Amino acid sequence: NILYERKALIEYINQEGIAPDGYVNSPTTKKPLIPTIVPAHQARMAILHLVASGILDRYLTTAWKDVMTMKKNADGGDARSMVDFGYWFCDPENNDSHSPSAEEEQQAFILWKRAAELGNAEGMAEAGECLIEGYGVKQDNALGIKLIENAARNGFANSCLSLALDYDMGLSGLRKDQATAKYWAQKALDDSCSWPLDEGEREIAQRLLQEL
């Protein structure tokens, strides 16, 4: 028997399609896959055992344990973990090398939306951006802007900057409004924000203010 990782197998089937005889050829043996694919519970338990025993590489086991802890906390209702778990779906290696599948994008949006519903400003911001970009969900500029405004009013400076840029350039379904753009640019630089801008973002906000 050959073990296949579920997500990779789905991507392979979507890419190769179904043969005229109704089968999909195995990516390894090139022979038709059996009609029924069953979950490999024993394999999963073996992996968990290897992780718990420390036999595997320490970096890999630490990363796996961190992800399992993050998932457990997210499932338990912790908004911060939901936000972080959403990021993990998009970039598990945290190095911008991963191109998420449609399923991963959808999972990330679901997690950020749940965090937003619990009042997490970063979750509001990420869910809002997803709605505007159509990332993992049907595009909805109005709802996306509403969430981003909620995030901005809850002290998420990056959302303040996003609104400033959108109003300045008339993006995301908004009309150009320099007065409103200036308000949000100033708010983005307000030290009262709970989640301040990084150095590069501050430079963008300052440059925008000078131009308005």
PyMOL commands that set and color helices and strands:
alter all, ss='L'
color gray80, all
select helices_A, chain A and resi 6-16+41-53+58-75+79-90+102-117+121-133+141-153+157-169+178-188+199-211
alter helices_A, ss='H'
color red, helices_A
deselect
rebuild
show_as cartoon
